[in-house]
């Protein structure tokens, strides 16, 4: 998560690897949040922080996907 956010200087191969890593982290956070909420004793501040991290990852994923998807004008 400490990777630079400037995707313009990275190769497509590096972006694909980062995309997979970010997707995995996003999925792991989703599972952690679900597990904490199911227990019912979870700290709301912790859940809020995890959800914020998840949103940051979602934005990074969208940015990389936009960079990797070619612009096609139909």
VMD Tcl script that builds the backbone (N, CA, C; Angstrom):
set m [mol new atoms 222]
animate dup $m
set s [atomselect $m all]
$s set {name element resname resid chain x y z} {
  {N N UNK 1 A 0.817 -1.185 0.000}
  {CA C UNK 1 A 0.000 0.000 0.000}
  {C C UNK 1 A 0.866 1.256 0.000}
  {N N UNK 2 A 2.165 1.092 0.112}
  {CA C UNK 2 A 3.052 2.236 0.093}
  {C C UNK 2 A 3.560 2.538 -1.309}
  {N N UNK 3 A 3.023 1.840 -2.309}
  {CA C UNK 3 A 3.455 2.047 -3.680}
  {C C UNK 3 A 3.022 3.423 -4.160}
  {N N UNK 4 A 3.849 4.038 -5.016}
  {CA C UNK 4 A 3.456 5.335 -5.563}
  {C C UNK 4 A 2.158 5.209 -6.342}
  {N N UNK 5 A 1.351 6.260 -6.309}
  {CA C UNK 5 A 0.053 6.206 -6.970}
  {C C UNK 5 A 0.124 6.626 -8.426}
  {N N UNK 6 A 1.288 7.078 -8.903}
  {CA C UNK 6 A 1.434 7.510 -10.291}
  {C C UNK 6 A 1.587 6.288 -11.180}
  {N N UNK 7 A 0.499 5.905 -11.858}
  {CA C UNK 7 A 0.527 4.711 -12.694}
  {C C UNK 7 A 1.081 4.990 -14.076}
  {N N UNK 8 A 1.267 6.250 -14.440}
  {CA C UNK 8 A 1.718 6.582 -15.785}
  {C C UNK 8 A 3.153 6.143 -16.045}
  {N N UNK 9 A 3.940 5.972 -15.006}
  {CA C UNK 9 A 5.351 5.596 -15.180}
  {C C UNK 9 A 5.586 4.090 -15.053}
  {N N UNK 10 A 4.549 3.328 -14.858}
  {CA C UNK 10 A 4.696 1.886 -14.658}
  {C C UNK 10 A 4.303 1.124 -15.914}
  {N N UNK 11 A 4.955 -0.023 -16.121}
  {CA C UNK 11 A 4.618 -0.854 -17.269}
  {C C UNK 11 A 3.311 -1.593 -17.007}
  {N N UNK 12 A 2.698 -2.067 -18.078}
  {CA C UNK 12 A 1.445 -2.803 -17.941}
  {C C UNK 12 A 1.623 -4.061 -17.095}
  {N N UNK 13 A 2.769 -4.699 -17.226}
  {CA C UNK 13 A 3.027 -5.917 -16.453}
  {C C UNK 13 A 3.058 -5.609 -14.954}
  {N N UNK 14 A 3.727 -4.545 -14.582}
  {CA C UNK 14 A 3.792 -4.141 -13.173}
  {C C UNK 14 A 2.396 -3.789 -12.683}
  {N N UNK 15 A 1.624 -3.095 -13.506}
  {CA C UNK 15 A 0.265 -2.715 -13.124}
  {C C UNK 15 A -0.618 -3.942 -12.924}
  {N N UNK 16 A -0.461 -4.953 -13.772}
  {CA C UNK 16 A -1.263 -6.179 -13.623}
  {C C UNK 16 A -0.943 -6.887 -12.305}
  {N N UNK 17 A 0.325 -6.922 -11.948}
  {CA C UNK 17 A 0.728 -7.551 -10.690}
  {C C UNK 17 A 0.157 -6.759 -9.511}
  {N N UNK 18 A 0.304 -5.436 -9.564}
  {CA C UNK 18 A -0.243 -4.601 -8.492}
  {C C UNK 18 A -1.755 -4.754 -8.399}
  {N N UNK 19 A -2.421 -4.836 -9.541}
  {CA C UNK 19 A -3.876 -4.995 -9.567}
  {C C UNK 19 A -4.289 -6.266 -8.841}
  {N N UNK 20 A -3.583 -7.353 -9.098}
  {CA C UNK 20 A -3.910 -8.612 -8.438}
  {C C UNK 20 A -3.658 -8.526 -6.929}
  {N N UNK 21 A -2.570 -7.882 -6.554}
  {CA C UNK 21 A -2.256 -7.716 -5.126}
  {C C UNK 21 A -3.333 -6.882 -4.446}
  {N N UNK 22 A -3.724 -5.769 -5.071}
  {CA C UNK 22 A -4.751 -4.902 -4.492}
  {C C UNK 22 A -6.095 -5.610 -4.399}
  {N N UNK 23 A -6.428 -6.397 -5.415}
  {CA C UNK 23 A -7.694 -7.155 -5.375}
  {C C UNK 23 A -7.689 -8.149 -4.224}
  {N N UNK 24 A -6.561 -8.810 -4.026}
  {CA C UNK 24 A -6.448 -9.788 -2.936}
  {C C UNK 24 A -6.565 -9.092 -1.581}
  {N N UNK 25 A -5.906 -7.957 -1.434}
  {CA C UNK 25 A -5.989 -7.206 -0.178}
  {C C UNK 25 A -7.419 -6.728 0.067}
  {N N UNK 26 A -8.095 -6.289 -0.992}
  {CA C UNK 26 A -9.480 -5.819 -0.882}
  {C C UNK 26 A -10.375 -6.962 -0.411}
  {N N UNK 27 A -10.188 -8.135 -0.997}
  {CA C UNK 27 A -10.968 -9.316 -0.630}
  {C C UNK 27 A -10.689 -9.718 0.824}
  {N N UNK 28 A -9.419 -9.668 1.228}
  {CA C UNK 28 A -9.052 -10.004 2.612}
  {C C UNK 28 A -9.683 -9.032 3.604}
  {N N UNK 29 A -9.673 -7.739 3.268}
  {CA C UNK 29 A -10.301 -6.752 4.146}
  {C C UNK 29 A -11.801 -6.994 4.250}
  {N N UNK 30 A -12.421 -7.343 3.137}
  {CA C UNK 30 A -13.861 -7.619 3.139}
  {C C UNK 30 A -14.175 -8.793 4.067}
  {N N UNK 31 A -13.365 -9.833 3.993}
  {CA C UNK 31 A -13.567 -10.994 4.857}
  {C C UNK 31 A -13.331 -10.640 6.323}
  {N N UNK 32 A -12.322 -9.820 6.593}
  {CA C UNK 32 A -12.031 -9.416 7.975}
  {C C UNK 32 A -13.170 -8.579 8.541}
  {N N UNK 33 A -13.691 -7.666 7.745}
  {CA C UNK 33 A -14.799 -6.827 8.197}
  {C C UNK 33 A -16.024 -7.684 8.483}
  {N N UNK 34 A -16.316 -8.610 7.590}
  {CA C UNK 34 A -17.469 -9.501 7.793}
  {C C UNK 34 A -17.316 -10.315 9.071}
  {N N UNK 35 A -16.119 -10.837 9.293}
  {CA C UNK 35 A -15.878 -11.650 10.485}
  {C C UNK 35 A -16.044 -10.816 11.761}
  {N N UNK 36 A -15.537 -9.590 11.743}
  {CA C UNK 36 A -15.669 -8.724 12.912}
  {C C UNK 36 A -17.124 -8.358 13.175}
  {N N UNK 37 A -17.869 -8.086 12.121}
  {CA C UNK 37 A -19.274 -7.714 12.280}
  {C C UNK 37 A -20.119 -8.894 12.755}
  {N N UNK 38 A -19.777 -10.099 12.322}
  {CA C UNK 38 A -20.519 -11.291 12.740}
  {C C UNK 38 A -20.318 -11.578 14.222}
  {N N UNK 39 A -19.131 -11.282 14.732}
  {CA C UNK 39 A -18.864 -11.523 16.153}
  {C C UNK 39 A -19.716 -10.637 17.040}
  {N N UNK 40 A -20.008 -9.445 16.558}
  {CA C UNK 40 A -20.852 -8.543 17.327}
  {C C UNK 40 A -20.133 -7.774 18.411}
  {N N UNK 41 A -18.920 -8.168 18.735}
  {CA C UNK 41 A -18.173 -7.478 19.776}
  {C C UNK 41 A -17.084 -6.596 19.179}
  {N N UNK 42 A -17.155 -6.381 17.894}
  {CA C UNK 42 A -16.106 -5.643 17.203}
  {C C UNK 42 A -16.116 -4.162 17.564}
  {N N UNK 43 A -14.944 -3.595 17.601}
  {CA C UNK 43 A -14.762 -2.172 17.845}
  {C C UNK 43 A -15.164 -1.414 16.579}
  {N N UNK 44 A -16.097 -0.492 16.698}
  {CA C UNK 44 A -16.593 0.244 15.531}
  {C C UNK 44 A -15.505 1.085 14.877}
  {N N UNK 45 A -14.569 1.588 15.666}
  {CA C UNK 45 A -13.474 2.365 15.106}
  {C C UNK 45 A -12.595 1.490 14.208}
  {N N UNK 46 A -12.330 0.284 14.645}
  {CA C UNK 46 A -11.538 -0.654 13.849}
  {C C UNK 46 A -12.243 -0.979 12.541}
  {N N UNK 47 A -13.530 -1.236 12.620}
  {CA C UNK 47 A -14.297 -1.545 11.407}
  {C C UNK 47 A -14.279 -0.356 10.452}
  {N N UNK 48 A -14.432 0.853 10.993}
  {CA C UNK 48 A -14.411 2.054 10.156}
  {C C UNK 48 A -13.061 2.218 9.459}
  {N N UNK 49 A -11.986 1.944 10.181}
  {CA C UNK 49 A -10.642 2.041 9.591}
  {C C UNK 49 A -10.449 1.010 8.482}
  {N N UNK 50 A -10.910 -0.195 8.724}
  {CA C UNK 50 A -10.792 -1.237 7.705}
  {C C UNK 50 A -11.602 -0.886 6.457}
  {N N UNK 51 A -12.791 -0.333 6.664}
  {CA C UNK 51 A -13.628 0.067 5.525}
  {C C UNK 51 A -12.972 1.198 4.737}
  {N N UNK 52 A -12.303 2.102 5.444}
  {CA C UNK 52 A -11.605 3.190 4.760}
  {C C UNK 52 A -10.457 2.640 3.925}
  {N N UNK 53 A -9.700 1.697 4.475}
  {CA C UNK 53 A -8.617 1.054 3.717}
  {C C UNK 53 A -9.169 0.353 2.485}
  {N N UNK 54 A -10.316 -0.281 2.658}
  {CA C UNK 54 A -10.958 -0.992 1.554}
  {C C UNK 54 A -11.348 -0.016 0.438}
  {N N UNK 55 A -11.872 1.156 0.796}
  {CA C UNK 55 A -12.231 2.163 -0.199}
  {C C UNK 55 A -11.003 2.707 -0.927}
  {N N UNK 56 A -9.915 2.891 -0.198}
  {CA C UNK 56 A -8.671 3.353 -0.824}
  {C C UNK 56 A -8.195 2.323 -1.851}
  {N N UNK 57 A -8.254 1.052 -1.480}
  {CA C UNK 57 A -7.870 -0.006 -2.413}
  {C C UNK 57 A -8.789 -0.029 -3.629}
  {N N UNK 58 A -10.076 0.173 -3.400}
  {CA C UNK 58 A -11.039 0.190 -4.502}
  {C C UNK 58 A -10.688 1.294 -5.497}
  {N N UNK 59 A -10.312 2.463 -4.990}
  {CA C UNK 59 A -9.914 3.570 -5.866}
  {C C UNK 59 A -8.650 3.234 -6.652}
  {N N UNK 60 A -7.681 2.600 -5.988}
  {CA C UNK 60 A -6.449 2.205 -6.676}
  {C C UNK 60 A -6.743 1.173 -7.759}
  {N N UNK 61 A -7.613 0.222 -7.452}
  {CA C UNK 61 A -7.993 -0.804 -8.426}
  {C C UNK 61 A -8.645 -0.165 -9.642}
  {N N UNK 62 A -9.560 0.766 -9.409}
  {CA C UNK 62 A -10.244 1.446 -10.518}
  {C C UNK 62 A -9.259 2.235 -11.371}
  {N N UNK 63 A -8.300 2.901 -10.737}
  {CA C UNK 63 A -7.304 3.681 -11.453}
  {C C UNK 63 A -6.452 2.788 -12.361}
  {N N UNK 64 A -6.020 1.659 -11.834}
  {CA C UNK 64 A -5.202 0.736 -12.625}
  {C C UNK 64 A -6.026 0.118 -13.745}
  {N N UNK 65 A -7.262 -0.274 -13.460}
  {CA C UNK 65 A -8.117 -0.852 -14.497}
  {C C UNK 65 A -8.352 0.138 -15.628}
  {N N UNK 66 A -8.539 1.407 -15.298}
  {CA C UNK 66 A -8.708 2.431 -16.328}
  {C C UNK 66 A -7.458 2.567 -17.185}
  {N N UNK 67 A -6.303 2.463 -16.551}
  {CA C UNK 67 A -5.028 2.578 -17.278}
  {C C UNK 67 A -4.814 1.384 -18.199}
  {N N UNK 68 A -5.227 0.193 -17.757}
  {CA C UNK 68 A -5.013 -1.018 -18.541}
  {C C UNK 68 A -6.056 -1.227 -19.638}
  {N N UNK 69 A -7.223 -0.610 -19.484}
  {CA C UNK 69 A -8.287 -0.775 -20.462}
  {C C UNK 69 A -8.090 0.229 -21.594}
  {N N UNK 70 A -7.972 -0.283 -22.819}
  {CA C UNK 70 A -7.762 0.638 -23.950}
  {C C UNK 70 A -9.015 1.476 -24.228}
  {N N UNK 71 A -8.782 2.700 -24.653}
  {CA C UNK 71 A -9.875 3.577 -25.037}
  {C C UNK 71 A -10.367 3.188 -26.428}
  {N N UNK 72 A -11.614 2.767 -26.502}
  {CA C UNK 72 A -12.203 2.367 -27.785}
  {C C UNK 72 A -13.401 3.260 -28.046}
  {N N UNK 73 A -13.328 3.998 -29.119}
  {CA C UNK 73 A -14.430 4.856 -29.504}
  {C C UNK 73 A -15.258 4.110 -30.540}
  {N N UNK 74 A -16.504 3.832 -30.182}
  {CA C UNK 74 A -17.353 3.060 -31.095}
  {C C UNK 74 A -18.409 3.945 -31.698}
}
mol reanalyze $m
mol bondsrecalc $m
mol representation Tube
mol addrep $m
